[in-house]
Amino acid sequence: MLIRDARAAVRLTEGEARRTASAVLADLYALVQHELVWAAEPELIWVVADRSMSAAHDADRPLALAGAAWTLAMVQRSAGDLDGALELVDEASVLLRPRLEDGDDELRAMYGALHLHAAMTSARDEKEGDALRHLDEGQATAERLPPGYHHPWTQFGASNVAVHAVSIRADLSKSSAAREEARRIDPDTIPSRERRARLMVETARTYHQRNDHAAALDWLERAYPVCNDSVHYSPQARQMVSDAVDHGGPMIDRRSRTFATLLDLPV
């Protein structure tokens, strides 16, 4: 219904009003992509991300283009196109950079979100220097935002930077450093339940990396009631639970099998 109404608004307006409607439509497609990523087929997610980019081009506004680039790059990274995702967010951040001084908090937050995306993508490509450089830029950007600010749909803000710091170090196989980062975070400062659960999943990864299946399972069990989708649909979380079943030993056998059943995993 919302998409239909937004598309109608684009068709029925002209000039600046049409560009505004197109920018709203681009953001709406980005929100739809967030929902679909849990359960939809990859082809549908690609279509939605592509339509977000198309609407952003019609809007011809830097912020809309940056948001659509962030969304499409998420899909590219999930598909394994790390170079393409990095290129897209780098181009978008270059577009926003000259506007940071005069831009509003939403623009600065989007700029920071692009750098967090680049940091995560670089870490998955095992480019530690690039990952930490982008993370530092994201941190510096968060410090320029009002205390407690979070972007409405990327959730960029100080607490989200902190969660990404854990994820990035986990991706770089620096489990001890990742746990140290996690210990500094108060989960209550994270407004998004999905991101709070993600912090726990990332903490579980740091224990899984040293084959401590009991500790990894414990953190996944904590994450599930916070946001079960963050565990149920996470390939990494599902793999950790499977490994706990296969390699966790008698002490956690019943717990791991019960949890695996909850996630519809074979036991």
N, C-alpha and C positions, 0 to 999 in steps of 0.2 A: 504493500500500500504506500509506504513512504517513498520507495523508489519510483513508483508510478506517478505519484504527485510531484516529485522533484523533476522527473523527466518532462512532465506536462508544463511545469513552471519554466523550464528552459525553452520549450517550444513556443510558449505563449508570450514571451518577453523579447525585448530588443535592447541593443546598446548595452549600457552599463548594468542595467537590471538583468539582462541575459547572462552577462559575465558573472554577476553575483550568484545567480541561480546555478550556473555551471560549477562554480567553486563549491557551493553547498552539495551539489550532486557528487562531486569528486570525493568530498569528505564522507558522504553517506556510503559510497561504494567501499571506502576504506574501512568503515565500521562493519559493513556486511562481510568483508574479507576476514575480519577478526573473528566473527561468529562462524563462518564456514570452515575456517582452518581446522576446527576440531573434528568435523564429521563429513565434510563434502568431498567429492572426488577432485583430484588435482586439476582436472580440466576445467571444472566450474570455477575454482579459485583463480586460475589464470584468466578466465574471462572477466571476472569481477575486477581484478587488479588492472587489467588492460582497459576496461571501461572507466575506471577511476582516472587513469592517465589521459584517456581521450577527453573526458570532461574537464580535466585540469588544463589541457591545451586550449580548449574552448574558452575557459575562464581567463587565460592569459595573465595569471597572477602568480608571482613567485612563490607565495606561501602554498597555494593550491598545487602548483607543480612539484614543490618539494615534498608535500604530503603524499602525493600520488607516487612519486619516485620511491619514497620510503616503503610504501605499501607493495609496489611491484618488486622492489629489491628483496623484500621478505620472501616473496614467492620464488624469486630466482635463487636465493640462498638455500631455501628448502629443497629446490630441485638440483642442487649441487653446482649451480653456475656462480661460483664465488667471484670470479673476475668480473662477470657482468653485473653482479650486485654491487661490487665495490665501485665500479665505474659509474653506475647510476647514482649512488649516494654521494660520491665525490663531486659529480657535476651539479647536483642539487645544492650541496653545501657551498660551492663556489658561487652559485646564484644568490644565495642568501647573505653571504659574508659581507658584501658592501652595505647591506641594509641593517646590520646589527645595531649600530649606534642609534639610528632613528626609528628602528622597528619596535614593536610592542613585545610583551612577554611571550605571546604565542609564537611569534616569529623566532625569537631567541630559543625557545624550547624546541621548536622543530629543528633548528640548526643543531642543537645539542643531541637530539634524537638521531639525526643523521650520523653524527660522529660515534654514538654508541653502536649504531648499526655497523658502521665501518670497523669499529673495534672488535665486535663479535665476529664479523666475517673474516677479518685478518687473523684472529686467534684460531679460527677453524682451519685457516690455510697455513697455520704454524708460522705466521709472521709476527713474532713477539714484539719487535720494535714498533712496527706499525700499529699493532693492537694497543700497546700502552700509550703511544702518542695520541691516538684517537680518544682513548679513555681519558687522558689528561685534558684534552680539549673539551670533552663532555663535562668533566668535573668543573673546569673553569667557567663553562657556560652556566651550569647549575648554580654556581656561586653568585651569578649576576641576577638571578631570579629572586622574587620575594620568598621569605621563609615559608615552607609548606606548600609552595606552588607545584602543581603537577599538570602537564598538558592533558587536555580532556580525553584524547584517545591514544596517544603514544605513551602516556603516563610519564613522560620525561620530567624529572625533578631530582632533587638530591638523593632521595631514598632509592630511586630507580638506578641512578648511577652506582650506588653502593651495591645493589643486587647484581648489576652487570660486572662490577669488579670481581665478584665471586665467580660468576659464570666464565669470564674471560680467563681467569687463572686456572679454573678447572679445565677449560678447553686446552690450555697450554700445559696441562698435566702437572701443574704446581699445586698439588693438593693441600700441602701445609699452609702455603700462602693464602689459598682460597678459604680455608677454615678460619684463619686469622681475620680475614676480611669479614666473614660471616659473623664472627663473634662480636664485631663492632656494631652490628645492625640491630636496632630495636624493631621487631616486626610490626609493632603498633604504629610506627611512623609510615608504614606503607599502606596507602589508601586502597589499593587494588587487592582483592582477595586472590586473584590469579597470580599477581606478582609475589604476594606473601607465600603462597604455596610453592611458587617457582624457587624462591630462596631456599626452602626446605629440600626441594628436589636437587638443587645445585649442591647443597650441603651433603646430601646423600651421595652424590657423585664423587665427592672428595674422599669419602670412606670406601666407596666401591673401587676407586682407583688403587687402593692398597689392600683390596680383597677382604675388607672388614664388612662382610655381608650382613651381620647382625646390626651394626650401627647404621648401615645404609637402609636396611628395612625399617628400622626405628624412625628415621627421618621421613621416609615415604609414608609410613603410617600416620605420622603427624601432619603431613601435607594433605592427605586425602580429605579429611573433614573440613579443611580450610577452603579448598577448591578441588573437588574430585576430578574435574575435567583436566586439570593441570597434571594429574597423575595418570588418569585412565587413557588419555590420548597422547601422552608423551612417549615417543619411541625409546628414549633413554631410560625413563622410569620403568617402563615395561620390561626392558632388557635387564635392569637391575633386579627386578622381582623374579624374573626367570632364573637369573644366576643365583639368587638366594635359595630358590627351590632346588636347583641342581648342585650347588656347592656350599650352601650355608651350614650344613651339618645337622645332627639330631636336635641340638638345642633350640633352633628356630624353625625346625621342619614344619611343625603344625601351623605356626604363625605365617610362614611364607606361603604355604599351600592355601591357607584360608584367604590370604590377601590376593594371591594369584587368581583364585576363583572369583573374587570380587571384581577383578579386572578382566574377567573372561579369558584368562590365559590357560593353556593346557597344563595340567599337573599330572 
